[in-house]
């Protein structure tokens, strides 16, 4: 019989991503951890709230975990992919090998670095960066390329964009490793001893009931049941295992490299050889 008392009375404040990709991780979570306060927001804001102490555990961008040595991953439940992810896309108004500017979805941080890494490693590009507010669409930006994440990225791009990269697919083909976009992370000093099992059981239940979740969520995100089910079942990977950890290590190394290049003032177009 499943233990539904683990996590009760902990008083922990947990932040979860508000996108469809998180539903298998949290659909049963309130029943498994009724003493926990759960709030939902976009990944970048969850990271800020965790850092500010407004949350104890957050499903935050993996780059935020890598940047803060005191943070701990508290579960092997995560959001990642081993191929096309559908919900992280870089759209180009011109071929991406020749872009000079890029607008970045305000809700993301890991995907920001992922797009910059791939553009540098493939084309030696560092485009000028700007922010695409969460309440704006890709056509509201005049940038050469626009990075979109979340539910709105699943839909086909506007006709004005001539190239589209699924960044999950691009990374997995180039690196030959999975990519992890977000993980359950605790800030320092928080007792999370009972939460690993709770978060893992919530994930296991969600993965086993993706049909039920797809039926419940499809209309709210403007997708068909078949589209929603396919996305949750076929495009996402919810387990942080050995290959995912190796992918995270490589991503960390490349993120450090791209940020170092930025501080050195290397601009797009310098040494534009394809890697």
Backbone bond lengths (Angstrom), bond angles and torsions (degrees), N, CA, C in turn:
res aa  C-N    CA-C-N  psi(-1)  N-CA   C-N-CA  omega(-1)  CA-C   N-CA-C  phi
1 X - - - 1.475 - - 1.525 108.99 -
2 X 1.332 116.22 137.03 1.461 120.23 -176.62 1.514 111.41 -69.68
3 X 1.335 116.96 134.71 1.451 122.52 176.89 1.519 108.67 -81.50
4 X 1.333 117.57 111.66 1.464 121.66 -178.81 1.522 111.89 -102.49
5 X 1.335 117.56 9.00 1.456 119.38 -177.84 1.519 112.38 -97.27
6 X 1.330 117.72 -16.75 1.464 119.13 -179.93 1.511 109.93 -60.61
7 X 1.326 116.59 128.76 1.451 120.15 -179.37 1.515 113.49 96.94
8 X 1.352 118.37 -14.86 1.456 120.00 -179.76 1.526 109.95 -68.15
9 X 1.310 116.05 138.75 1.450 120.86 175.37 1.512 115.31 75.13
10 X 1.305 118.00 9.56 1.459 120.26 -178.38 1.521 112.06 -74.81
11 X 1.319 117.73 -26.11 1.455 120.81 -178.56 1.509 113.86 70.69
12 X 1.318 118.66 13.57 1.459 121.54 -178.12 1.523 111.30 -74.25
13 X 1.317 114.05 148.14 1.472 120.77 174.66 1.532 107.29 -106.04
14 X 1.333 115.05 118.99 1.466 121.35 -175.26 1.521 108.97 -116.33
15 X 1.325 115.88 135.23 1.455 121.41 176.38 1.516 110.46 -110.80
16 X 1.318 116.67 128.44 1.459 122.15 -178.72 1.527 109.62 -122.36
17 X 1.310 115.47 150.42 1.463 121.24 -179.32 1.520 109.75 -68.44
18 X 1.324 116.25 142.14 1.462 121.39 -174.77 1.522 113.28 -87.66
19 X 1.328 119.31 5.09 1.455 121.91 -176.92 1.525 111.98 -89.35
20 X 1.325 115.38 164.76 1.453 122.89 178.13 1.527 111.68 -55.78
21 X 1.335 117.76 -35.10 1.465 119.72 -174.45 1.524 113.54 -63.72
22 X 1.331 117.76 -14.45 1.462 121.73 -178.31 1.522 112.69 -93.34
23 X 1.316 118.26 -14.87 1.462 120.51 -173.24 1.524 113.84 -54.28
24 X 1.339 120.09 -43.11 1.472 117.16 178.47 1.523 114.21 -63.18
25 X 1.328 118.07 -21.18 1.458 121.12 179.12 1.524 112.79 -84.03
26 X 1.320 117.93 -23.61 1.468 119.87 -170.65 1.524 114.36 -123.54
27 X 1.323 117.95 -5.66 1.475 119.77 -172.52 1.526 111.63 -58.02
28 X 1.321 117.82 -37.37 1.466 122.12 -179.91 1.523 112.06 -103.32
29 X 1.303 117.75 -2.68 1.458 120.62 -172.65 1.528 113.74 -58.37
30 X 1.334 120.61 -42.26 1.473 118.50 179.30 1.523 113.20 -58.67
31 X 1.340 117.82 -34.81 1.464 120.43 179.27 1.523 111.91 -72.76
32 X 1.316 117.00 -30.95 1.463 121.18 -179.00 1.516 112.75 -82.97
33 X 1.312 117.69 -22.65 1.472 121.45 -176.18 1.518 109.10 -140.39
34 X 1.320 116.52 66.89 1.463 120.46 -172.50 1.519 112.82 -69.43
35 X 1.333 117.78 -18.31 1.458 119.33 178.20 1.511 113.83 -85.46
36 X 1.322 116.11 4.41 1.459 121.37 -176.59 1.521 110.42 -102.16
37 X 1.319 116.66 138.87 1.462 121.72 174.01 1.523 108.75 -88.98
38 X 1.345 117.10 122.69 1.461 121.78 -177.94 1.523 109.29 -113.93
39 X 1.327 116.48 126.75 1.467 121.80 175.80 1.524 108.26 -121.10
40 X 1.329 115.63 155.09 1.465 121.13 -177.07 1.526 110.10 -122.65
41 X 1.334 115.32 138.20 1.463 120.37 177.43 1.522 107.99 -162.47
42 X 1.323 116.27 -179.50 1.464 120.50 177.56 1.532 108.83 -77.01
43 X 1.333 118.15 157.35 1.468 120.45 -172.99 1.526 114.84 -56.20
44 X 1.322 118.15 -42.93 1.465 119.72 -176.09 1.536 111.34 -64.05
45 X 1.311 117.67 -39.13 1.473 120.48 179.64 1.520 111.20 -70.85
46 X 1.332 117.66 -35.53 1.463 120.15 175.82 1.524 110.29 -61.50
47 X 1.334 116.61 -40.95 1.463 120.17 178.14 1.528 110.92 -61.35
48 X 1.326 117.12 -42.61 1.464 120.62 178.52 1.529 111.21 -64.11
49 X 1.332 116.48 -40.95 1.465 120.16 -179.37 1.528 111.73 -67.66
50 X 1.320 116.98 -37.07 1.464 119.60 177.69 1.524 109.91 -65.75
51 X 1.310 116.96 -44.09 1.467 120.98 -179.84 1.527 111.17 -64.05
52 X 1.330 117.09 -35.78 1.463 121.08 -178.28 1.528 112.94 -80.87
53 X 1.333 117.85 -4.65 1.460 120.72 -179.94 1.508 114.45 85.50
54 X 1.323 117.78 7.54 1.461 120.21 177.90 1.531 111.37 -80.13
55 X 1.326 117.46 -14.39 1.457 123.77 174.24 1.521 108.67 -128.05
56 X 1.340 115.32 154.18 1.458 121.12 175.01 1.524 111.30 -99.79
57 X 1.325 116.22 -36.29 1.464 123.25 176.69 1.521 107.06 -133.36
58 X 1.318 116.73 139.40 1.461 119.47 177.50 1.516 111.05 -139.75
59 X 1.308 115.48 145.48 1.464 121.04 170.69 1.525 105.58 -85.94
60 X 1.324 115.39 85.89 1.464 120.65 -167.12 1.532 110.98 -109.42
61 X 1.339 116.81 162.40 1.467 119.99 176.51 1.524 111.15 -54.95
62 X 1.318 116.69 137.58 1.456 120.12 -176.90 1.525 112.08 -60.58
63 X 1.333 118.04 -29.61 1.459 119.84 179.20 1.522 111.02 -63.78
64 X 1.340 118.19 -30.48 1.460 120.96 178.88 1.524 110.71 -69.74
65 X 1.323 117.40 -36.92 1.466 120.82 173.78 1.532 110.27 -62.44
66 X 1.305 116.55 -43.36 1.465 120.62 -177.42 1.527 111.91 -66.96
67 X 1.315 116.83 -29.86 1.471 120.54 -176.77 1.521 113.41 -80.59
68 X 1.330 118.65 -15.66 1.464 121.10 -172.12 1.531 109.29 -122.98
69 X 1.336 117.84 101.22 1.466 121.66 -174.16 1.522 114.65 -58.68
70 X 1.325 118.74 -27.02 1.457 120.49 -178.77 1.513 115.31 -78.38
71 X 1.327 117.02 -10.74 1.455 120.76 -179.49 1.527 110.95 -75.37
72 X 1.355 115.81 151.44 1.463 121.34 178.93 1.528 109.82 -129.04
73 X 1.320 115.87 135.06 1.463 120.09 168.80 1.516 107.62 -75.91
74 X 1.340 117.79 127.02 1.459 121.08 -171.74 1.525 113.29 -108.33
75 X 1.315 118.07 2.12 1.464 120.61 179.65 1.515 108.58 -160.25
76 X 1.326 116.58 154.99 1.463 119.16 173.44 1.529 111.50 -88.51
77 X 1.320 116.87 8.49 1.465 120.87 170.16 1.522 108.59 -78.68
78 X 1.316 117.62 131.44 1.464 121.04 -175.88 1.522 108.87 -154.43
79 X 1.320 116.21 179.55 1.462 122.82 171.60 1.513 107.66 -118.71
80 X 1.312 116.70 116.92 1.451 121.15 179.51 1.507 110.44 -152.12
81 X 1.320 115.79 -170.69 1.456 120.21 176.73 1.519 109.34 -153.47
82 X 1.324 114.89 159.55 1.466 122.28 176.59 1.527 111.17 -120.02
83 X 1.319 115.30 19.54 1.455 122.49 -178.73 1.518 108.00 178.73
84 X 1.333 118.48 -149.54 1.465 119.80 178.78 1.528 111.40 -55.76
85 X 1.340 116.20 135.05 1.457 120.70 -177.89 1.530 112.08 -107.34
86 X 1.322 118.57 -19.67 1.477 126.55 178.71 1.526 114.03 72.92
87 X 1.316 118.75 -34.51 1.464 120.39 -171.18 1.521 113.89 -105.09
88 X 1.327 118.12 15.03 1.468 122.28 172.72 1.523 106.42 -136.43
89 X 1.344 116.22 105.61 1.461 119.93 -172.27 1.524 111.44 -133.32
90 X 1.318 114.20 143.26 1.458 121.45 172.47 1.524 107.29 -110.72
91 X 1.338 116.13 117.16 1.463 122.70 -176.92 1.519 109.50 -103.43
92 X 1.325 116.91 135.33 1.458 120.72 -179.01 1.515 112.99 -118.27
93 X 1.320 116.21 131.61 1.469 120.53 172.34 1.529 111.24 -77.20
94 X 1.306 115.61 -15.16 1.456 123.53 174.48 1.518 105.64 -139.00
95 X 1.333 118.86 169.19 1.471 118.76 176.57 1.519 111.12 -52.72
96 X 1.310 116.44 135.77 1.457 120.32 -172.53 1.519 112.75 -64.24
97 X 1.305 118.53 -21.72 1.460 120.68 178.09 1.527 112.36 -68.49
98 X 1.337 117.73 -11.68 1.466 119.67 -175.71 1.534 113.31 -123.81
99 X 1.323 118.41 16.83 1.466 119.70 -177.73 1.527 110.61 -75.04
100 X 1.329 114.79 150.81 1.460 120.62 176.80 1.510 113.32 -114.86
101 X 1.344 117.64 -14.28 1.457 121.05 -178.78 1.528 109.24 -144.82
102 X 1.338 115.62 152.12 1.457 120.88 -177.01 1.527 109.21 -145.06
103 X 1.337 116.50 129.33 1.457 122.83 175.58 1.526 108.48 -97.06
104 X 1.337 116.37 131.02 1.457 122.23 -173.83 1.516 110.79 -110.63
105 X 1.329 115.82 127.67 1.458 122.61 178.39 1.527 109.74 -52.98
106 X 1.332 115.60 125.42 1.466 120.84 -176.46 1.524 112.57 -61.32
107 X 1.330 117.31 -23.77 1.462 120.09 -176.25 1.504 114.97 -77.26
108 X 1.322 117.98 -9.37 1.464 121.11 -170.36 1.524 112.30 -113.83
109 X 1.341 114.93 159.18 1.464 121.06 168.89 1.526 110.39 -137.07
110 X 1.322 117.59 -48.38 1.462 119.12 176.80 1.522 110.74 -57.56
111 X 1.326 116.88 -44.81 1.464 120.18 -177.77 1.520 111.95 -66.76
112 X 1.339 117.78 -29.94 1.468 120.48 174.12 1.518 110.04 -55.79
113 X 1.342 114.82 -51.87 1.467 119.77 -178.13 1.519 110.80 -67.37
114 X 1.321 117.02 -37.01 1.463 120.46 -179.79 1.526 111.06 -61.11
115 X 1.328 117.07 -45.59 1.467 120.29 178.12 1.520 110.84 -62.77
116 X 1.327 117.37 -44.24 1.464 120.76 -179.40 1.533 111.51 -65.04
117 X 1.332 116.83 -39.50 1.464 120.65 178.42 1.523 110.63 -61.64
118 X 1.326 116.71 -48.99 1.461 119.91 -176.22 1.523 111.77 -66.38
119 X 1.324 117.53 -39.05 1.465 119.63 178.00 1.524 111.21 -65.01
120 X 1.329 116.97 -37.44 1.462 118.90 179.27 1.525 111.12 -72.73
121 X 1.317 116.85 -48.11 1.462 120.10 -174.82 1.526 111.99 -66.83
122 X 1.323 117.03 -30.66 1.457 119.52 -178.45 1.525 112.95 -91.79
123 X 1.327 117.34 -39.17 1.462 120.04 -171.87 1.525 114.13 -126.30
124 X 1.338 117.69 2.05 1.461 121.27 -175.22 1.528 111.72 55.10
125 X 1.316 115.50 42.80 1.463 122.01 179.73 1.518 110.54 -106.67
126 X 1.328 115.83 139.00 1.456 123.09 166.41 1.526 107.62 -131.75
127 X 1.322 117.45 85.40 1.470 119.85 -177.08 1.517 112.02 -68.62
128 X 1.322 115.13 159.12 1.465 120.64 171.97 1.528 108.23 -64.59
129 X 1.328 115.87 141.08 1.457 120.84 -173.28 1.523 111.08 -111.51
130 X 1.328 114.74 143.86 1.460 121.74 172.42 1.515 108.28 -143.97
131 X 1.323 116.64 166.80 1.466 121.70 -176.76 1.523 109.85 -98.16
132 X 1.342 116.27 135.36 1.457 122.14 169.33 1.526 107.41 -101.02
133 X 1.347 118.67 108.23 1.464 120.38 -178.45 1.526 111.74 -57.59
134 X 1.318 115.27 152.40 1.460 120.93 -176.30 1.525 111.66 -60.14
135 X 1.338 117.52 -31.56 1.457 120.11 -178.20 1.526 113.01 -89.53
136 X 1.330 117.99 11.36 1.465 121.63 178.01 1.519 110.29 -114.54
137 X 1.337 115.22 150.88 1.445 120.90 178.36 1.510 111.77 -99.51
138 X 1.334 117.61 173.36 1.467 120.49 -176.74 1.515 113.66 -61.16
139 X 1.333 117.55 -30.10 1.457 119.46 -179.13 1.523 112.73 -77.76
140 X 1.343 117.04 -7.55 1.462 120.80 176.32 1.521 112.10 -82.45
141 X 1.311 117.51 -7.04 1.462 121.57 178.67 1.518 109.54 -109.02
142 X 1.332 116.02 143.17 1.462 121.25 176.53 1.521 112.12 -95.20
143 X 1.346 117.97 4.62 1.455 121.17 -178.59 1.524 111.02 -63.81
144 X 1.326 115.83 155.49 1.463 120.90 178.85 1.522 112.04 -63.33
145 X 1.331 117.47 -31.93 1.460 122.39 -179.14 1.518 108.90 -138.45
146 X 1.322 116.25 150.98 1.461 122.04 -179.15 1.524 108.55 -132.98
147 X 1.327 115.65 128.25 1.460 121.51 174.65 1.518 109.27 -94.37
148 X 1.340 116.40 126.18 1.455 122.73 176.91 1.518 109.59 -121.01
149 X 1.347 116.17 142.64 1.455 120.23 173.77 1.521 109.05 -131.13
150 X 1.338 115.98 166.35 1.452 121.09 173.52 1.512 113.70 84.37
151 X 1.319 114.70 -163.19 1.461 121.09 -172.27 1.526 112.59 -60.22
152 X 1.322 117.26 -37.58 1.463 119.16 -176.84 1.522 112.17 -69.45
153 X 1.330 117.43 -21.57 1.464 120.48 179.85 1.526 112.06 -76.25
154 X 1.330 118.22 -16.75 1.464 121.04 -178.12 1.519 110.79 -69.11
155 X 1.319 117.34 -31.70 1.463 121.05 -176.06 1.534 110.83 -72.48
156 X 1.330 117.99 157.08 1.471 120.69 179.06 1.526 111.02 -58.91
157 X 1.334 118.32 145.59 1.469 120.80 -179.48 1.521 111.11 -71.27
158 X 1.335 117.52 157.00 1.469 120.66 174.77 1.524 111.34 -59.17
159 X 1.311 115.45 154.35 1.466 120.89 -175.43 1.527 112.76 -63.82
160 X 1.330 117.65 -19.91 1.469 120.47 -177.96 1.524 112.61 -72.66
161 X 1.320 117.90 -9.00 1.462 121.33 179.82 1.528 109.12 -100.63
162 X 1.332 115.62 129.98 1.462 120.39 -171.99 1.524 112.96 -100.11
163 X 1.344 117.58 -12.93 1.462 120.14 178.55 1.522 109.27 -140.93
164 X 1.318 115.54 144.42 1.459 120.76 -178.38 1.522 109.16 -139.17
165 X 1.329 115.52 121.51 1.454 121.21 173.13 1.522 109.39 -101.59
166 X 1.313 117.50 125.70 1.455 122.05 162.73 1.528 105.29 -81.28
167 X 1.322 117.68 109.96 1.456 119.94 -170.82 1.524 112.95 -68.86
168 X 1.332 117.44 -26.74 1.457 118.59 173.39 1.515 110.92 -63.88
169 X 1.314 116.51 -46.93 1.460 121.47 179.88 1.524 110.93 -64.35
170 X 1.342 116.53 -43.94 1.461 120.50 -178.71 1.533 111.16 -61.59
171 X 1.330 117.06 -44.66 1.461 120.08 179.85 1.521 110.95 -65.62
172 X 1.329 118.08 -49.18 1.465 121.00 -174.50 1.525 111.48 -63.05
173 X 1.333 117.60 -34.54 1.458 120.39 176.77 1.530 110.80 -72.17
174 X 1.329 116.33 -42.41 1.458 120.17 -176.61 1.529 111.95 -73.38
175 X 1.325 117.75 -47.76 1.461 122.08 -175.54 1.524 112.95 -86.07
176 X 1.338 116.67 -20.31 1.464 122.53 -174.99 1.531 110.97 58.76
177 X 1.335 114.86 34.39 1.455 123.19 176.34 1.528 108.37 -144.82
178 X 1.333 117.69 156.36 1.472 119.65 176.06 1.522 111.25 -68.67
179 X 1.335 115.27 168.65 1.454 121.72 173.36 1.516 108.59 -122.69
180 X 1.327 116.67 136.70 1.456 122.42 176.77 1.526 107.74 -108.96
181 X 1.328 116.72 119.59 1.459 120.69 -176.94 1.524 112.45 -88.14
182 X 1.323 117.93 -35.85 1.469 120.66 -175.68 1.518 109.80 -151.26
183 X 1.346 115.34 148.84 1.461 121.79 179.69 1.525 109.30 -139.48
184 X 1.328 115.54 159.17 1.465 120.87 173.48 1.528 107.85 -77.88
185 X 1.325 116.75 117.14 1.462 122.50 -173.34 1.522 109.39 -129.07
186 X 1.342 116.42 139.17 1.462 122.20 176.18 1.515 109.90 -109.45
187 X 1.320 115.69 145.68 1.464 120.07 174.63 1.533 109.04 -80.65
188 X 1.324 117.49 165.17 1.472 120.73 -176.71 1.527 112.63 -60.61
189 X 1.341 115.12 146.95 1.458 121.22 173.23 1.510 115.55 83.20
190 X 1.311 118.69 5.94 1.459 122.08 -177.67 1.522 109.71 -101.14
191 X 1.333 117.10 130.19 1.461 122.06 176.73 1.526 108.77 -81.31
192 X 1.327 115.13 107.49 1.471 120.70 -178.44 1.526 110.41 -118.50
193 X 1.340 116.29 25.95 1.461 121.21 -171.79 1.523 112.83 -59.64
194 X 1.328 117.63 -28.21 1.464 119.35 -177.95 1.522 113.64 -98.86
195 X 1.319 116.71 -2.59 1.460 117.83 -172.14 1.525 114.16 -86.47
196 X 1.319 119.22 -24.17 1.461 120.30 179.41 1.522 110.22 -55.78
197 X 1.340 116.07 -51.66 1.456 119.73 -179.80 1.513 112.92 -62.95
198 X 1.339 116.85 -38.99 1.465 120.31 -179.94 1.525 110.70 -64.20
199 X 1.314 116.99 -47.79 1.464 120.29 -177.96 1.526 111.65 -67.55
200 X 1.312 117.35 -36.00 1.461 120.23 177.76 1.525 111.39 -68.04
201 X 1.338 117.16 -41.89 1.470 119.60 178.36 1.520 111.28 -65.91
202 X 1.339 116.83 -37.68 1.459 119.52 177.06 1.522 110.19 -61.81
203 X 1.328 117.21 -43.68 1.463 121.90 177.15 1.523 111.73 -61.73
204 X 1.328 116.66 -46.07 1.460 120.27 -177.52 1.525 111.09 -62.63
205 X 1.342 116.67 -39.51 1.460 119.71 177.64 1.522 109.65 -65.12
206 X 1.339 117.22 -44.78 1.461 120.22 -178.66 1.511 112.63 -61.64
207 X 1.330 117.03 -44.48 1.465 120.79 179.60 1.521 110.54 -62.54
208 X 1.328 117.14 -36.49 1.464 121.21 -179.60 1.525 112.61 -75.87
209 X 1.333 118.03 -14.15 1.466 121.31 -176.11 1.529 111.62 -126.61
210 X 1.345 117.45 37.19 1.466 119.38 -178.08 1.526 111.82 -64.91
211 X 1.331 118.11 -28.59 1.466 119.19 177.48 1.518 110.58 -63.19
212 X 1.327 116.72 -44.84 1.469 121.29 178.69 1.524 110.56 -62.65
213 X 1.323 117.13 -43.62 1.461 121.12 179.86 1.524 110.58 -64.33
214 X 1.325 116.99 -42.40 1.471 120.40 -179.61 1.521 111.17 -62.06
215 X 1.314 117.51 -41.01 1.473 120.12 178.58 1.527 110.99 -63.37
216 X 1.320 115.99 -39.07 1.464 120.11 -177.07 1.523 112.89 -74.83
217 X 1.336 118.50 -29.39 1.452 121.96 -169.44 1.524 114.77 -104.80
218 X 1.334 118.71 -17.60 1.469 121.02 -170.51 1.528 112.51 -56.78
219 X 1.317 116.96 -50.43 1.468 119.89 -175.76 1.527 111.50 -62.29
220 X 1.321 117.14 -36.73 1.455 120.82 -176.96 1.515 113.94 -67.75
221 X 1.324 117.54 -24.92 1.468 120.57 179.15 1.529 111.61 -105.25
222 X 1.324 117.73 5.71 1.455 121.25 175.77 1.511 114.77 72.92
223 X 1.345 117.15 27.76 1.452 121.78 178.34 1.526 109.65 -118.90
224 X 1.317 116.34 162.08 1.458 119.68 173.59 1.528 109.04 -76.70
225 X 1.327 115.00 164.62 1.457 119.16 175.80 1.521 110.53 -58.48
226 X 1.322 116.64 -43.56 1.466 120.59 -178.25 1.528 111.41 -62.94
227 X 1.327 117.15 -42.17 1.468 120.39 177.84 1.523 111.26 -63.74
228 X 1.323 116.11 -44.05 1.459 120.89 -178.67 1.520 110.98 -64.80
229 X 1.323 116.43 -45.89 1.459 120.42 179.38 1.529 110.94 -62.43
230 X 1.323 116.92 -45.73 1.458 119.82 179.98 1.512 112.08 -59.68
231 X 1.319 116.88 -41.83 1.467 121.51 179.69 1.525 111.02 -62.64
232 X 1.328 117.15 -50.88 1.456 120.99 -177.10 1.520 112.51 -67.24
233 X 1.328 116.07 -37.46 1.464 120.41 -174.30 1.522 113.11 -85.95
234 X 1.340 117.21 -37.82 1.458 120.30 -168.44 1.528 114.60 -107.01
235 X 1.327 117.81 -24.74 1.467 119.83 -173.93 1.518 114.16 -100.92
236 X 1.309 117.18 -23.07 1.461 120.45 -175.55 1.521 111.45 -105.98
237 X 1.328 115.66 151.65 1.465 122.33 176.87 1.523 107.12 -130.59
238 X 1.332 117.32 127.28 1.460 121.83 -169.20 1.527 113.71 -111.21
239 X 1.333 117.47 19.53 1.460 120.63 -175.04 1.531 110.11 -125.22
240 X 1.324 116.20 125.81 1.462 122.11 178.52 1.528 107.92 -94.82
241 X 1.322 116.00 92.08 1.456 122.31 -177.59 1.522 110.15 -113.73
242 X 1.334 116.85 -162.02 1.454 120.89 -172.68 1.513 114.31 -60.05
243 X 1.338 117.99 -48.24 1.462 120.11 -178.18 1.525 110.48 -67.68
244 X 1.324 116.91 -35.42 1.467 119.54 177.01 1.533 110.66 -64.33
245 X 1.320 116.79 -39.40 1.466 120.00 179.45 1.528 110.67 -67.41
246 X 1.329 117.25 -36.56 1.468 119.13 176.52 1.527 110.63 -67.71
247 X 1.331 116.38 -38.01 1.459 119.43 175.10 1.515 111.84 -63.33
248 X 1.331 116.40 -38.50 1.463 120.74 179.23 1.524 110.60 -66.50
249 X 1.324 117.21 -38.49 1.463 120.70 177.17 1.528 111.40 -62.88
250 X 1.337 116.22 -44.91 1.464 119.27 178.77 1.520 110.69 -64.49
251 X 1.318 117.00 -42.97 1.460 120.69 178.20 1.525 110.89 -59.05
252 X 1.335 116.97 -41.41 1.460 121.22 179.03 1.523 111.07 -61.09
253 X 1.323 117.23 -44.64 1.461 121.01 179.52 1.524 111.35 -62.17
254 X 1.328 116.37 -43.64 1.460 120.16 -177.24 1.521 111.64 -73.08
255 X 1.337 117.05 -33.22 1.462 119.91 176.36 1.524 110.60 -64.19
256 X 1.330 116.36 -41.90 1.467 120.25 176.58 1.518 110.46 -61.21
257 X 1.312 115.98 -41.40 1.464 120.87 179.96 1.523 111.45 -63.65
258 X 1.328 117.97 -46.96 1.463 120.07 -175.49 1.523 110.61 -68.61
259 X 1.329 117.38 -35.34 1.457 119.48 177.90 1.527 110.83 -70.70
260 X 1.325 116.92 -33.26 1.467 120.47 175.77 1.527 110.55 -66.19
261 X 1.326 117.13 -41.71 1.463 120.45 177.95 1.521 111.14 -61.17
262 X 1.335 116.02 -37.73 1.468 119.77 179.61 1.523 110.92 -63.18
263 X 1.334 116.60 -41.39 1.462 119.33 -179.24 1.530 111.50 -69.95
264 X 1.336 116.30 -22.85 1.464 119.94 177.81 1.523 112.66 -82.25
265 X 1.348 115.65 -5.91 1.456 119.57 175.52 1.505 114.73 81.34
266 X 1.345 118.66 18.09 1.461 120.54 176.82 1.520 108.59 -72.61
267 X 1.295 118.15 125.88 1.455 123.22 -175.32 1.518 110.99 -106.18
268 X 1.328 116.38 167.04 1.445 120.50 178.55 1.517 109.93 -61.14
269 X 1.319 114.31 146.43 1.454 120.02 178.22 1.514 113.66 94.14
270 X 1.362 118.06 -13.37 1.463 120.11 178.36 1.529 108.80 -78.65
271 X 1.314 118.19 119.52 1.452 122.52 178.59 1.519 111.02 55.51
272 X 1.318 117.28 68.36 1.461 122.13 -172.57 1.532 112.68 -86.77
273 X 1.311 117.03 43.25 1.457 119.29 175.17 1.515 109.83 -78.33
274 X 1.332 116.69 143.85 1.460 120.68 177.32 1.510 108.78 -78.26
275 X 1.351 115.96 128.97 1.473 119.87 -179.33 1.512 110.02 -74.91
